[in-house]
Amino acid sequence: MPNHDNLYANPLPQVNAFAFDEGVVNVFPDMIKRSVPGYATIINMIGNLAERYAQADSFCYDLGCSLGAATLAMRHRIQAANCSIIGVDNSAAMISRCEQVIAADSAEIDVELHCADLCEFPINNASVTVLNFTLQFIALEKRAAILRKIYEGLKPNGVLILSEKLAFDDEQHQALMIELHHNFKRANGYSDLEIAQKRSAIENVLIPETLATHRQRLKDAGFASVDVWFQCFNFASIIAIK
């Protein structure tokens, strides 16, 4: 049973910038389930897509792997021979807990975990690469280079699965999506205080962009086919095919 997320339940004298520290790690499964609409569906379908696109004698990368949800989804579905998974996260607390999660899993596909900056981490011989709500935490000026590196490290017909929180150019639509997302969180038990304090904490840490910006950046990186396969409110997942 995951620990209940109550990190922002009480008034804080100062709301610090959000970080993937031990406190967040302890409640992360509950936090993301109650905060991201469609998260369970996205994770399940990452496994489905990995089964479809994983190639023999290749690597599948989970970049920003956190506690390994996407890693496990791929591990349980991949059928390609001699295929292994590489998980990368820059949070030592996340990687430490992820190692425990992977060790408790009985699937046979090899998994390597690395505590590293994905901006510096090499991508080679990849058939599937996942950025599941990861790019939004990377500095804007570094995002294009990461996608180019992923494209160059992918085998022909390899895929990138990119899930992101979105922003919208239309102010009315942006306001509506924020309202619907906050209603989703309220329905999952978060108070207005929790929503407000979490928003304050994450405001300058998670920088969302428009779908058009993501599409163009992926095209500029070289991807031949780019389109959305899932969206709920201001959360979407894109598949880009080399």
Residue pairs with C-beta under 8 A, 6 or more apart in sequence:
2 27
2 29
2 30
2 33
3 26
3 27
3 30
4 27
4 30
5 27
5 30
5 31
5 34
6 27
6 194
7 23
7 24
7 27
7 31
7 198
8 15
8 193
8 194
8 197
8 198
8 201
9 191
9 193
9 194
10 193
11 193
11 197
12 197
15 197
15 200
15 201
16 201
17 201
17 204
17 205
18 24
18 198
18 201
18 202
18 205
18 206
19 205
20 28
20 66
20 89
20 91
20 93
20 94
21 91
21 93
22 93
24 31
24 93
25 67
25 91
25 93
25 94
25 97
28 66
28 67
28 94
29 67
29 69
32 39
33 39
33 40
33 188
34 185
34 188
34 189
34 190
35 185
35 188
35 190
35 198
36 133
36 235
37 181
37 184
37 232
37 233
37 235
38 230
38 232
38 235
39 235
41 230
42 132
42 163
42 230
42 237
43 69
43 70
43 73
43 132
44 73
45 229
45 230
45 237
46 70
46 73
46 74
46 130
46 132
46 161
47 73
47 74
47 76
47 77
48 77
49 128
49 159
49 161
49 239
50 60
50 73
50 74
50 77
50 78
50 128
51 77
51 78
51 79
53 127
53 128
53 157
53 158
53 159
54 60
54 74
54 78
54 79
54 80
54 83
54 127
54 128
55 80
55 83
55 127
55 155
55 157
55 158
56 80
56 81
56 82
56 83
57 81
57 82
57 83
57 125
58 80
58 83
58 125
58 126
58 127
58 155
58 158
59 83
59 84
59 85
59 86
59 124
59 125
59 126
59 127
60 74
60 78
60 83
60 84
60 85
60 86
60 126
60 127
60 128
60 129
60 130
61 85
61 86
61 87
61 88
61 123
61 126
61 128
61 129
61 130
61 150
62 68
62 70
62 71
62 74
62 85
62 86
62 87
62 88
62 130
62 132
63 88
63 118
63 121
63 129
63 130
63 131
63 134
63 150
64 88
64 89
64 118
64 131
64 132
64 133
64 134
64 135
64 137
65 71
65 87
65 88
65 89
65 94
65 95
65 98
65 113
66 89
66 91
66 94
66 98
67 94
67 97
67 98
67 101
68 87
68 98
68 101
68 102
68 111
68 113
69 132
70 130
70 132
71 85
71 87
71 98
71 102
71 111
72 101
72 102
72 105
72 107
74 85
74 109
74 128
74 130
75 85
75 105
75 107
75 109
75 111
76 107
78 85
78 109
80 127
83 109
83 127
84 109
84 110
84 111
84 112
85 109
85 110
85 111
85 112
86 111
86 112
86 113
86 114
87 95
87 98
87 102
87 111
87 112
87 113
87 114
88 113
88 114
88 116
88 118
88 121
89 95
89 98
89 113
89 114
89 115
89 116
90 115
90 116
90 117
90 118
91 115
92 115
95 113
95 114
95 115
98 113
99 113
102 111
102 113
114 121
118 134
118 138
118 146
119 138
119 142
119 145
119 146
122 149
122 153
123 129
123 149
123 150
123 152
123 153
123 154
124 153
125 153
125 155
126 150
126 153
126 154
126 155
126 158
127 154
127 155
127 157
127 158
127 159
128 158
128 159
128 161
129 150
129 153
129 154
129 158
129 159
129 160
129 161
130 160
130 161
131 146
131 150
131 160
131 161
131 162
131 163
132 161
132 163
132 237
133 163
133 164
133 165
135 143
135 146
135 147
135 162
135 164
136 164
136 165
136 206
136 207
136 208
136 209
137 205
137 206
138 146
140 207
140 209
143 217
144 217
144 220
144 221
147 160
147 217
147 218
147 221
148 221
148 222
150 160
150 221
151 160
151 221
151 222
151 223
151 242
152 222
154 160
154 242
155 242
156 242
157 241
157 242
158 241
158 242
159 239
159 240
159 241
159 242
160 218
160 223
160 239
160 240
160 242
161 237
161 238
161 239
162 214
162 218
162 237
162 238
162 239
162 240
163 230
163 235
163 236
163 237
163 238
164 208
164 209
164 214
164 235
164 236
164 237
164 238
165 206
165 208
165 234
165 235
166 177
166 208
166 209
166 210
166 211
166 231
166 234
166 235
166 236
167 174
167 208
167 209
167 210
167 234
168 174
168 177
168 210
168 234
169 210
169 212
177 233
177 234
178 234
180 233
180 234
181 233
181 234
181 235
182 195
184 233
185 194
185 195
186 192
186 195
190 198
208 234
211 228
211 236
211 238
214 238
215 226
215 238
218 226
218 238
218 240
219 226
222 242
223 240
223 241
223 242
224 241
224 242
225 239
225 240
225 241
226 238
226 239
226 240
226 241
227 238
227 239
228 236
228 237
228 238
229 237
229 238
229 239
230 236
230 237
231 237
